[in-house]
Amino acid sequence: MDKEPMTRVGYEKITGELEFLKNKERPETVIALDEARQLGDLKENAEYHAAKDKLALIDSQIGELGSIISKAVIIDPETLPHDRVSFGSTVHLVDVETDEEFTYAIVGGVESNAEKGFISFNSPLAKQLLGKQEGDELTATLPGGQTSFEILSVGYKELEL
């Protein structure tokens, strides 16, 4: 079984989503399905088919989240040193050619969201950043080509997913 590293914040978010689906969304959908079933002819009952499809989607999401949680290995980035880039580090970079600055937090795959600045530790950029420290320069090979970066700072800050 593959293990899925994640932060405590990411784990809490996923378990919260799972609890919401199990304890609120699914029971409400089951009631809606039952009410729609009582309306009569199931072949032409749009409410019934919509509720049935929604229930299938919810059950699929519950299974997927349950699988992620069963593989979860919680890593507390607060306990790791952040003088060098490691899991949970927040890294501030500058593209040396364009002077464009970026800030990324290195997180688990299920927590990643590049638009919010959370990149997976398995992403091409994160793999090349791991172990680097403030002041280091690197030429990262990325899907769009090579880009040269300078690391402006490395540290830890609490994540807000």
C-alpha positions in Angstrom: 0.0 0.0 0.0 1.4 3.4 -1.0 1.7 5.9 1.8 0.5 9.5 1.3 2.5 12.1 3.3 0.5 15.1 4.3 0.4 17.8 6.9 -1.8 17.8 9.9 -3.8 20.7 8.4 -4.3 18.7 5.2 -5.4 15.6 7.1 -7.9 17.6 9.2 -9.3 19.2 6.1 -9.8 15.8 4.4 -11.3 14.1 7.5 -13.6 17.1 7.8 -14.8 16.8 4.2 -15.4 13.0 4.8 -17.4 13.6 8.0 -19.5 16.3 6.2 -20.3 13.9 3.4 -21.1 11.0 5.7 -23.0 12.9 8.4 -24.8 15.6 6.4 -24.7 15.4 2.6 -25.4 11.6 2.3 -28.3 11.4 4.8 -29.9 14.5 3.2 -29.6 12.9 -0.3 -31.0 9.6 0.9 -34.1 11.5 2.2 -34.4 13.4 -1.1 -34.1 10.1 -3.0 -36.8 8.5 -0.8 -39.1 11.5 -1.3 -38.6 11.5 -5.1 -39.3 7.7 -5.2 -42.7 8.4 -3.6 -43.6 10.8 -6.5 -44.5 7.9 -8.7 -43.3 6.7 -12.1 -39.5 6.3 -11.7 -38.8 6.2 -15.5 -39.7 9.9 -16.0 -39.0 11.2 -12.5 -36.2 13.8 -12.9 -35.9 14.4 -9.1 -35.4 10.6 -8.5 -32.7 10.3 -11.2 -30.9 13.5 -9.9 -30.9 12.3 -6.3 -29.8 8.8 -7.4 -26.9 10.3 -9.4 -25.9 12.7 -6.5 -25.9 9.7 -4.1 -23.6 7.8 -6.4 -21.3 10.7 -6.6 -21.3 11.2 -2.8 -20.6 7.5 -2.3 -17.7 7.7 -4.8 -16.2 10.7 -2.9 -16.6 9.0 0.4 -14.7 6.0 -1.0 -11.9 8.2 -2.4 -11.5 10.2 0.7 -11.5 7.1 2.9 -8.8 5.6 0.7 -6.6 8.7 1.0 -7.1 8.8 4.8 -6.2 5.1 5.1 -2.8 5.8 3.3 -2.1 9.0 5.2 1.1 9.5 7.0 0.9 12.8 8.9 4.2 14.7 9.0 4.3 17.7 11.3 6.4 20.3 9.5 6.8 22.3 12.8 9.1 19.6 14.1 11.4 19.7 11.0 14.3 22.1 10.5 13.6 24.6 7.8 17.1 26.1 7.3 17.0 24.0 4.1 13.9 23.3 2.0 12.0 20.3 3.4 8.5 19.0 3.6 6.3 21.8 4.9 8.8 24.6 4.1 7.6 27.8 2.6 10.0 28.9 0.0 10.3 32.4 -1.5 11.9 32.4 -5.0 12.8 34.9 -7.7 13.1 34.0 -11.4 16.6 35.5 -12.1 15.7 36.4 -15.7 12.3 38.1 -15.2 12.6 39.1 -11.5 9.2 37.6 -10.9 8.8 36.3 -7.4 7.0 33.2 -6.2 6.2 31.7 -2.8 5.4 28.0 -2.5 4.8 25.7 0.4 5.9 22.1 0.0 3.0 19.8 0.9 1.6 16.3 0.2 0.1 15.5 -3.2 -3.5 15.6 -2.1 -3.0 19.0 -0.5 -1.3 20.6 -3.5 -2.9 23.6 -5.3 -0.4 25.6 -7.3 -2.8 28.5 -7.7 -2.7 28.9 -3.9 1.0 28.3 -3.7 0.9 24.7 -2.4 3.1 22.4 -4.5 3.5 18.7 -4.0 6.8 17.4 -2.7 6.7 15.1 -5.8 6.4 18.0 -8.3 9.3 18.7 -10.5 10.1 22.0 -8.9 9.8 20.8 -5.3 12.1 17.8 -6.0 14.7 20.2 -7.2 14.2 22.6 -4.3 14.5 20.0 -1.5 17.7 20.4 0.4 18.5 23.9 -0.9 18.9 26.9 1.3 18.5 30.7 1.3 20.8 32.3 -1.3 21.2 29.1 -3.4 20.6 29.4 -7.1 19.3 26.6 -9.3 18.3 25.9 -12.8 15.1 24.0 -12.6 14.0 21.7 -15.4 10.3 22.1 -15.5 7.6 20.9 -18.0 7.8 24.3 -19.8 11.6 24.3 -20.0 14.5 25.4 -17.8 14.1 28.3 -15.4 16.8 29.8 -13.2 15.7 30.7 -9.6 17.4 32.2 -6.6 16.0 31.2 -3.2 15.3 34.4 -1.2 14.1 32.7 1.9 13.2 29.3 3.4 11.1 28.9 6.6 8.0 27.5 8.1 4.6 29.1 8.4 1.3 27.5 9.4 -0.7 26.5 6.3 -4.2 27.6 5.6 -5.7 25.2 3.1 
